[in-house]
Amino acid sequence: MDVRGVNITLGLPIIRVSVDHGTAREVAGKGIASEQAMSISIDYAIRMAQRRSSQKL
């Protein structure tokens, strides 16, 4: 599975991102899931946090 989508929830007091494919139950346990979506989601959260902290200066 090669999913590169990220859900970003705006308007919250916290940073919230998640993988676009949801739980991916259809591929669970089959050895075909990719960690790319999670890695991309974490990268977005890090960049958002960095921007947020630099704007507070």
N, C-alpha and C positions, 0 to 999 in steps of 0.2 A: 504494500500500500504506500503510495507516494503522495501524501497530502501535505500541502504547504499553507493551508489556510489558518488564520488565527482569529478568534473572537475576542474583541476588546470591548469591555463594558465601560461606558463613559458615564459621568455624572455621579460617581460614587466617591466617598472620601478616601477610598483605598484603590490601589491599582489592581484590576482584575482582568486576567487574560486566560484563555483556555484554547485547547486544540479545536479546530473546526470540525473534526470528524466525530466529535462526541465520544461515547464510550468505545466505539469500534468493536462491538461484541461480535460482529460477523467475522472478524479476523482473529479474535482472541484464541490463543492456544494453537494456532496453525503455523506459527513461525514466519508469518509474512508481514507482520506489522512493522512500521518504521518509526524510529524515534525522532525523525526530522520535525514533525509538527510540534512535539513537546519542546524540542530544542529551540525552534523558532519562537514559540510562545514565551519561553523563558527569556530569550534575547530581547524581545519586545518589552517585556516587563522591566528588565534591567535598564534599557534605554529610556523608558518612561520615567523610572525612578531617578535616573541621573538628570534628566531635564527638569523634573520637579524640584530636586534639591538645588540645582543651579539657579532656578527662578526665585527661590526664597532668599537668595543673597542680597 
